[in-house]
Amino acid sequence: MKTDNFSKSNPLPDYVNERDVLGLVKSKRISMIERFRFKSVHAPELKLTYAGLGIRTLATLIDLAIITSLMLIPEIIFFSFNFSSADYNSFRLFMLAAIWIFYQATFDSSALQATLGKRMLKLKIIDLYGNRMGITRSFFRSLAVFISIAPVGLGIWYISTDTKKQGWHDLIAGTFVVKS
């Protein structure tokens, strides 16, 4: 008869567990904020010039002008400038968000490392180690921009107060916008 000797993890004795003020055992889980701090603490210190809020806003306005000109094509074909229907307006908003996410994700993860507006202003996006980010990280960063905008733009305004000029979407994705 063959027996398998599995090592079973014995729970720690009760006195070893860390306890809170009420004497209850503290949770071992790490919050999302602690995970972001952990990533940035262990990343090497990069000697770069970080892009501030003003130049990033100007780059975004250039990108919005490009996206708006791209939106004119489906506007002419599908809607013929009919702004009275709520269905058309919600579809326009959905199309704008989808094109914006696709535009940002593809250009930010490309060899250029920036959208066309950022490239015109000589900016690029890097990860915590100074490398180019992948398409999935770029996709989640472009989705996280909506999280930065949602609470009255506080995630965007955070760029002006942060030492490395990161917004909430940069903290979530682990990226920096730097001058190239």
PyMOL commands that set and color helices and strands:
alter all, ss='L'
color gray80, all
select helices_A, chain A and resi 32-42+53-79+86-108+116-120+135-149+154-161+168-173
alter helices_A, ss='H'
color red, helices_A
select strands_A, chain A and resi 123-127+175-179
alter strands_A, ss='S'
color yellow, strands_A
deselect
rebuild
show_as cartoon
